[in-house]
Every structure is written in C-alpha cells, then in structure tokens.
Amino acid sequence: MADLSAETRILAAIRDIPHGQVAGYGQVAQRAGLPGRARLVARILSRGDDDGLPWHRVLRSDGRIAFVEGSRGYREQQRRLRAEGVVVVNGRVRMPAEASLDAALWGPPPKARAGR
C-alpha cells in the first residue's frame, strides 16, 4: 500500500488540476513530488473512493483515455471532459506542453536576425 503522505500529495495534485484542463499520470506524480511514480497515481485513482475527485482530468501521457474504448468508464470520462469544454477526439485530448525550467526562467529563445 502507498504510504499516506504520497497518497495525500497525489490526491492534492489531482485536485489542483484546473477545471477544463488535463494532466498525465506522470505529470501528476511529478507535481506531487514523486517523479517516476505514474503507476502509483493510476493505482490510487483505480480505487475510485472519492466522489469529489476530478479523476477525469488525468490521462495517459499521449492524451488518451486509459479505460478500454467503449467501456462505461471511457464514456463517463469523455462526458465529464466535454462538460468542462475539453475537446476529446477518438478518446484523445491534446495535452498541454510542459514548460521547462529554462523557459520559465529565461523566456523563449531570441529569434535570429536576418543577415546574421
């Protein structure tokens, strides 16, 4: 069983995903301070014991819904995402680009000037 502090951090990271946005299992683990623990995130979510948890905002890293296509969970996740304005096409969502630390600190790289 996952230690309580790791579970608490993961659940908090999931709750912090804003309405209308999504994150991958690995991103949730990273935000919880548990890099490389995407499977732990999936295991905790699979319990489904918190009705208020926005579980539907967590997807595979490529934006796909993890449930079997056509299953009740798959349909419910699509329904919830669409209700928040998230575009879902063939069970997939366009994942947001993760900002790098360099980009956050220094901004985008300067554009090359013509003639240089």
C-alpha positions in Angstrom: 0.0 0.0 0.0 1.2 3.5 -0.8 2.3 5.5 2.2 -0.3 8.0 3.3 1.8 11.1 2.6 2.4 10.0 -1.0 -1.2 9.3 -1.5 -2.2 12.6 0.1 0.2 14.5 -2.2 -1.1 12.7 -5.3 -4.7 13.4 -4.4 -3.8 17.1 -3.8 -2.1 17.3 -7.2 -5.2 15.9 -8.9 -7.5 18.3 -7.1 -5.2 21.1 -8.3 -5.8 20.4 -12.0 -7.9 23.4 -13.0 -11.4 22.9 -14.5 -11.2 22.4 -18.2 -7.6 21.3 -18.1 -5.9 17.9 -18.1 -2.6 16.3 -16.9 -0.9 13.0 -17.5 -0.3 10.4 -14.8 3.4 11.2 -14.8 2.7 14.9 -14.6 0.5 14.3 -11.5 3.3 12.3 -9.9 5.9 15.0 -10.7 3.7 17.7 -9.3 3.2 15.6 -6.1 7.0 15.4 -5.7 7.1 11.7 -6.8 8.7 11.7 -10.2 8.5 8.3 -12.0 5.5 7.2 -9.9 2.8 7.4 -12.7 1.7 3.8 -11.9 1.2 4.8 -8.2 -1.1 7.6 -9.5 -3.1 5.1 -11.6 -3.3 2.7 -8.7 -4.7 5.4 -6.3 -7.2 6.5 -9.0 -8.3 3.0 -9.6 -9.8 2.8 -6.1 -12.4 5.4 -7.0 -13.2 6.0 -3.4 -13.5 9.8 -3.6 -16.6 11.0 -5.5 -15.4 14.7 -5.4 -12.0 13.9 -7.0 -11.7 15.2 -10.6 -10.2 11.9 -11.8 -11.4 12.5 -15.3 -8.8 15.2 -15.8 -6.0 12.6 -15.6 -5.0 10.9 -18.9 -2.1 8.9 -20.4 0.9 11.0 -21.4 -0.2 11.0 -25.1 -3.6 12.3 -24.1 -5.5 9.0 -24.4 -8.2 7.9 -22.0 -6.8 4.9 -20.1 -10.1 3.0 -20.0 -11.0 0.4 -22.6 -12.7 2.1 -25.6 -16.4 2.0 -25.3 -16.4 0.9 -21.6 -18.6 2.7 -19.1 -15.5 4.5 -17.6 -14.4 5.6 -21.0 -17.7 7.1 -21.9 -18.0 8.8 -18.5 -14.6 10.3 -18.7 -15.3 11.7 -22.2 -18.6 13.1 -20.9 -17.0 14.8 -18.0 -14.2 16.2 -20.0 -16.5 17.6 -22.7 -18.8 19.1 -20.0 -15.7 21.1 -18.9 -15.1 22.3 -22.5 -12.2 19.9 -23.2 -12.1 18.7 -26.8 -12.0 14.9 -27.0 -11.5 13.3 -30.4 -11.5 9.5 -30.7 -10.8 9.2 -26.9 -7.8 11.5 -27.1 -7.2 15.1 -25.8 -4.4 17.4 -26.9 -2.1 17.5 -24.0 -0.6 20.9 -22.9 3.1 21.4 -23.4 5.0 21.3 -20.1 7.0 24.4 -19.6 10.7 23.7 -19.0 12.5 25.4 -16.1 14.7 27.3 -18.6 11.7 28.6 -20.4 10.1 29.7 -17.1 13.3 31.5 -16.0 14.6 32.9 -19.3 11.6 33.1 -21.6 11.6 32.0 -25.2 14.9 31.9 -27.1 15.6 35.1 -29.1 14.8 35.0 -32.8 17.7 35.1 -35.2 18.0 38.3 -37.0 18.1 38.3 -40.8 21.6 38.8 -42.3 23.5 37.3 -39.4 
